[in-house]
Amino acid sequence: MIASNWHIAALQAGQAEALGALARHIWQRHYPGIISQAQIDYMLDQRYGAALIRQQLVQPGHWWKVAQNDAGMIGFVHYFLESDPQRIKLDKLYVHPDWQRRGVGAALLGSVESEARRQGRTILTLRTNRHNHSALAAYQKYGFVVTAQVITEIGAGFVMDDYMLEKSLD
């Protein structure tokens, strides 16, 4: 998909470090005030290591896509098939702050919805921090509804205090 001067492509194994660096930049700009710096660092280390990303790239039913321009990555998405044959999980969707509100996030979300339909999935799920008001508003704008609140221990004394959201793809 091409819009303006960027496009969406499958993440390549050699881009794993750059994706981790982009995630760190976005998280450092977005999450202070929502979660502690210690939890930000812990979650980045836990979720964006190059080895983990490369492992997920070859795992059946997992997809990583990036939005990029000539200068590099400007956003990314990770999603995977859930065990429930109706569901696909949007695990991560982030856009560089300089590229937000330019259609990048919508295009990445659209690519997830297209793959979900190709896979015969009818429900798109995700979790987001319940204090992440900008993300909640964006997801609700795109048709997601809050279905539950869940608190999950993630190690090192940290918890994720999230809303679960769903969108019907019928």
N, C-alpha and C positions, 0 to 999 in steps of 0.2 A: 504494500500500500504506500503510495507516495502522496504527500501533501506538503506544500511549501518546499522546503529544502531538506527534508528528512524522510526516512523510510523505515519500515519494520522488517526485520530479518531474524532468522533463527540465531541464537547465541552460538558462537563457536568456542570450542574448548580453550583456545588461545586468548579469549576475551575474558576469562573468569576473573583474573586479577583486576582488570579495568572495571568490571561490574562491581566487584567488592569495593573498589575505591569510590565509584559513583554512589553506591549505597551508603557508605560512610559519610560522604558529603551531604547527601539528602537528609540522612538521619540527624546529623549534627545541626542542620538548619531547622528541622521540623520537630523533633521530639523533646528537646529541653522544655520543661514546663509541663510535659505530659508524663514522662518517666524520668528517673534520675540518670545522671551521666554514667554512673556505674552500671545501671541496667542497659543503657544504650550500648556501652562498650561490650558488655556480656552478650547481648543479643546479636550484635554485629559479628562478634567472633564465632558465635554458635551457628549462625545462619548464612554467612557470606564467605566462608573459607573457600579458596579456589578448589581444593580437593573435593569438598562436598558438592560444589556446583558442577564440577566435571563428572562426578559420580551420578548426579541427577540427570545430566545430559544424555547418558546412555541407558538410563532406567526406562523401561517401557511404561507408557502412560504418564510421563512427565515431560513438560515443555518449558523451555526458557526462550523468550523472544526479547529483542532489544529494538528500541527506536534509536536511530543514529543519523548523524549528518556527516559532512566531510571532516568535522573536528573530532568526532567520536560519539560515544553513547550519550543520549539525552534522557533515556528512560528505559524501563524494563518491566517484564512481567514473568512470573512463574506460576504454573498451574498444573494440576494433576487429576487423574481419575480417582474418584473415591470408590470404596468397595460397594456402595449402593449403586446399582447400574443406572440409576436416574441422575446421579449427581457428579459434578465436576467441581473441584475446589480451586478458587482463585487464591493462591497462597501469598503472592507478593505483587504489588503494582505500584511503582514509584516513578516520578518524573522530576527531573532537575528543576529547581525553583524558577530558573530563567525561562523554562519552556512550559510551565504550567499555564493553563487557560488558553492553549493554542491548538487543542484537539489531539495532543499526543496521548493523553490518558484515555480519551474516548476511543481512539484508534486501537490502542493496546487492548482495551476491554473488548472491543469489537472482534479482535482476532481470537480472544478466548471464547467468546460466544460462538464464533464460526466453527472453531475446533470442537466445542461441546456438541453442536448440532451434527457435525460429521461423525462424532462418536456415538450419536444417538442419545445423548444426555439431555434432560429437560429441565434440570435445576442447577443453577450456578450458586455456589455457597462461598462465603468468606467470613473472616473474623477481623475485627478492628477494635483497637482500644476504645473503650466507651467514652474517654475524654478527648478523643481525636475528632473534634467537632467538624473540622473542615473535610476530613475523609468521610465521615458519616453523611454530611450534607451532599457530597458528591455522589456517593453510592446511592443515596435515596433519590437523587435527581435522575439516576439511570435505572430506576425501577426496583431497587433492592428494598426489602423490608426487614426490620429487626425481628428475629424469631426467638432469641433467648439472650440471657446474660450468663457468662461463664467465667469463673476465675480458675486459672490453671497455674500450678507451681511449675516453674521451668528450671529450677536449680539455683544454687548459690544464694538462696533466700529470696529470690525474685518471683513475682507472679505476673501473669498477664490477666488484666481485668478487661475483658472483651465483651462486645456484642457479637452475636452470630447473626449474619444476614443471609437472605436468600433472594434469588430472582428466578421467576419462572421463564423458561425459554420457549414455551408453547406458543 
